[in-house]
């Protein structure tokens, strides 16, 4: 049995989205996903399936690029959603046997991070009003906060306490210094750190200071998918 803390949560995402997708109509699956311009719900799931296959095959060249992701979507052009989901399940079940990732961490860690973000994206179309479970959001936040901490350290900003009112507080910067504070919910932090909130939305969080020095450097992922405000 793998001791990878991300493996079981990743398989849970596969199962949750599989259940949701199999219960929806073709028209719903062909609906555009607002957080992923240019992709329908079916294409977003195809990306997740193709990503899992690429990890198993060791196809990691140009990892994370638009070209790499686009090839995953194209791979399943014309495939019934059941075939796409079955391929994802087969690939994901092989993750336990994969060795250390050549880009650091584990395959399950990288795949989970992508999948749980897209789970929230897809739910907005296929299961409006629902969200990934709180424990999945909390796990997804670990990498996002770590990236933001590194990002802000590089920018040389003053310390700040990031308060997720329903989860925990993270100190960004010198742990012994007096810090500013920003507060919102864990889900809002999760969506923002993965590019699903606009700058306008993050500025409306409860800041004890001018948010500009913390937002000017940009969040770990740019606001490329949040040119208009998303509320999912």
C-alpha positions as CSV (number, residue, x, y, z in Angstrom):
1,X,0.0,0.0,0.0
2,X,1.3,3.5,-0.9
3,X,2.1,5.9,2.0
4,X,1.5,8.8,-0.4
5,X,-0.9,11.2,1.4
6,X,-2.3,12.4,-2.0
7,X,-3.1,9.0,-3.5
8,X,-6.3,8.2,-1.8
9,X,-7.6,11.8,-2.0
10,X,-6.8,11.7,-5.8
11,X,-8.7,8.5,-6.3
12,X,-11.6,10.0,-4.4
13,X,-11.6,12.9,-6.9
14,X,-11.7,10.4,-9.8
15,X,-14.6,8.6,-8.2
16,X,-16.6,11.8,-7.3
17,X,-16.3,13.3,-10.8
18,X,-17.0,9.9,-12.4
19,X,-20.3,9.7,-10.4
20,X,-21.2,13.3,-11.3
21,X,-20.3,13.0,-15.0
22,X,-22.1,9.6,-15.6
23,X,-25.3,11.1,-14.1
24,X,-25.4,14.1,-16.5
25,X,-26.7,14.6,-20.0
26,X,-24.7,15.1,-23.2
27,X,-25.9,18.7,-23.3
28,X,-24.5,19.3,-19.9
29,X,-21.2,17.7,-20.7
30,X,-21.0,20.0,-23.8
31,X,-21.4,23.1,-21.6
32,X,-18.5,25.4,-21.5
33,X,-16.7,25.6,-18.1
34,X,-16.4,29.3,-17.1
35,X,-13.1,28.8,-15.3
36,X,-11.5,27.0,-18.3
37,X,-12.2,29.1,-21.4
38,X,-12.3,27.0,-24.5
39,X,-13.1,23.7,-22.7
40,X,-16.4,22.0,-22.1
41,X,-17.0,19.9,-19.1
42,X,-16.3,16.7,-21.1
43,X,-13.0,18.2,-22.4
44,X,-12.0,19.2,-18.9
45,X,-12.5,15.6,-17.8
46,X,-10.6,14.5,-20.9
47,X,-7.7,16.6,-19.8
48,X,-7.7,15.0,-16.4
49,X,-7.8,11.5,-17.9
50,X,-5.1,12.3,-20.4
51,X,-2.9,13.8,-17.6
52,X,-3.2,10.6,-15.6
53,X,-2.2,8.6,-18.7
54,X,0.7,10.8,-19.3
55,X,2.0,10.3,-15.8
56,X,1.8,6.6,-16.2
57,X,3.5,6.7,-19.6
58,X,6.2,9.2,-18.3
59,X,5.1,11.7,-20.9
60,X,6.1,14.8,-18.9
61,X,7.9,16.9,-21.5
62,X,6.5,20.4,-21.5
63,X,4.6,19.6,-18.4
64,X,1.7,22.0,-17.7
65,X,1.9,23.8,-21.0
66,X,-1.2,24.6,-23.1
67,X,0.2,22.3,-25.8
68,X,0.6,19.4,-23.4
69,X,-2.9,19.8,-22.0
70,X,-4.4,20.4,-25.4
71,X,-3.0,17.1,-26.6
72,X,-4.7,15.3,-23.7
73,X,-8.1,16.8,-24.7
74,X,-7.6,16.0,-28.4
75,X,-6.7,12.3,-27.5
76,X,-10.3,11.8,-26.4
77,X,-12.1,13.7,-29.2
78,X,-15.3,11.8,-30.1
79,X,-14.9,9.3,-27.2
80,X,-18.0,8.6,-25.1
81,X,-17.7,10.0,-21.6
82,X,-17.8,6.5,-20.1
83,X,-14.7,5.6,-22.1
84,X,-12.9,8.8,-20.9
85,X,-13.8,8.0,-17.3
86,X,-12.8,4.4,-17.6
87,X,-9.4,5.4,-19.0
88,X,-8.9,7.8,-16.1
89,X,-9.8,5.2,-13.6
90,X,-7.4,2.7,-15.1
91,X,-4.5,5.2,-15.2
92,X,-5.2,6.5,-11.7
93,X,-5.2,3.0,-10.2
94,X,-1.6,2.6,-11.5
95,X,-0.3,5.6,-9.6
96,X,0.4,3.5,-6.5
97,X,3.1,1.6,-8.4
98,X,4.8,4.7,-9.8
99,X,8.2,5.7,-8.4
100,X,9.3,9.2,-7.3
101,X,8.3,12.0,-9.6
102,X,11.1,13.3,-11.9
103,X,9.9,16.8,-11.2
104,X,9.7,16.4,-7.4
105,X,7.0,15.1,-5.1
106,X,4.8,12.3,-6.4
107,X,2.6,11.8,-9.4
108,X,-0.4,11.7,-7.1
109,X,0.5,15.0,-5.5
110,X,0.7,16.8,-8.9
111,X,-2.4,15.0,-10.3
112,X,-4.4,15.7,-7.2
113,X,-3.6,19.4,-7.2
114,X,-4.8,19.7,-10.8
115,X,-7.8,17.4,-10.3
116,X,-9.3,19.0,-7.2
117,X,-9.1,22.5,-8.8
118,X,-10.9,21.2,-11.9
119,X,-13.4,19.3,-9.8
120,X,-14.5,22.7,-8.4
121,X,-14.6,24.1,-12.0
122,X,-16.6,21.2,-13.3
123,X,-19.1,21.2,-10.4
124,X,-20.1,24.7,-11.3
125,X,-21.5,23.3,-14.6
126,X,-22.5,19.7,-13.8
127,X,-23.5,20.0,-10.1
128,X,-24.2,23.7,-9.4
129,X,-24.2,24.7,-5.7
130,X,-21.8,21.9,-4.7
131,X,-18.1,22.0,-3.9
132,X,-15.3,19.5,-3.3
133,X,-15.2,18.2,0.3
134,X,-13.6,20.4,2.9
135,X,-10.7,17.9,3.5
136,X,-9.9,17.9,-0.2
137,X,-9.9,21.7,-0.3
138,X,-7.6,21.8,2.8
139,X,-5.1,19.4,1.2
140,X,-5.2,21.4,-2.1
141,X,-4.4,24.6,-0.1
142,X,-1.1,23.2,1.1
143,X,0.6,23.6,-2.2
144,X,-1.1,26.8,-3.0
145,X,-0.1,28.5,0.2
146,X,3.5,27.2,-0.1
147,X,3.7,28.7,-3.6
148,X,2.3,32.0,-2.5
149,X,4.7,32.1,0.5
150,X,7.7,31.6,-1.9
151,X,6.2,34.2,-4.3
152,X,5.9,36.9,-1.7
153,X,9.3,36.1,-0.2
154,X,10.8,36.8,-3.6
155,X,8.9,40.1,-3.8
156,X,10.2,41.1,-0.4
157,X,6.9,42.2,1.1
158,X,6.2,42.6,4.8
159,X,4.9,39.6,6.8
160,X,1.2,38.9,6.7
161,X,-1.1,36.4,8.4
162,X,-3.4,34.7,5.9
163,X,-6.5,33.8,7.9
164,X,-8.9,31.2,6.6
165,X,-11.7,31.8,9.1
166,X,-13.0,28.2,8.9
167,X,-9.7,26.4,8.8
168,X,-6.5,27.9,10.0
169,X,-4.0,30.8,9.8
170,X,-0.7,30.8,7.8
171,X,2.1,33.2,8.5
172,X,3.6,34.5,5.2
173,X,7.0,35.9,6.1
174,X,9.1,36.3,9.3
175,X,7.3,34.3,12.0
176,X,8.7,36.6,14.7
177,X,7.7,39.9,13.1
178,X,4.6,42.0,13.6
179,X,2.4,41.1,10.7
180,X,-0.5,42.5,8.7
181,X,-3.6,40.3,8.3
182,X,-6.0,39.3,5.5
183,X,-9.1,37.1,6.2
184,X,-11.5,35.1,4.1
185,X,-12.8,31.6,3.9
186,X,-10.6,28.5,3.1
187,X,-12.6,28.0,-0.1
188,X,-12.0,31.5,-1.3
189,X,-8.3,31.2,-0.6
190,X,-8.2,27.9,-2.5
191,X,-10.0,29.3,-5.6
192,X,-7.9,32.5,-5.6
193,X,-4.5,30.8,-5.2
194,X,-5.4,28.7,-8.3
195,X,-6.4,31.6,-10.5
196,X,-10.2,31.4,-10.1
197,X,-10.7,34.8,-8.4
198,X,-10.1,38.2,-9.9
199,X,-8.0,40.9,-8.3
200,X,-11.3,42.7,-7.6
201,X,-12.5,39.8,-5.6
202,X,-9.3,39.3,-3.6
203,X,-9.3,43.1,-2.8
204,X,-12.6,42.6,-1.1
205,X,-11.2,40.2,1.4
206,X,-10.8,41.7,4.9
207,X,-7.4,43.3,4.7
208,X,-5.8,45.2,7.6
209,X,-3.6,47.1,5.1
210,X,-3.4,48.1,1.5
211,X,-3.6,44.8,-0.5
212,X,-1.7,46.2,-3.4
213,X,1.9,45.2,-2.3
214,X,0.7,41.6,-1.9
215,X,-1.4,41.4,-5.1
216,X,0.9,43.4,-7.4
217,X,3.4,40.5,-7.6
218,X,0.5,38.3,-8.5
219,X,-0.7,35.1,-6.9
220,X,1.0,31.8,-7.7
221,X,-1.2,31.3,-10.7
222,X,-2.2,34.4,-12.7
223,X,-5.8,35.6,-12.9
224,X,-5.9,34.4,-16.4
225,X,-9.2,32.5,-15.9
226,X,-10.8,35.2,-13.7
227,X,-11.0,38.2,-16.0
228,X,-14.6,38.2,-15.0
229,X,-15.6,37.4,-11.5
230,X,-16.4,33.7,-10.8
231,X,-18.4,32.8,-7.7
232,X,-18.1,29.0,-7.8
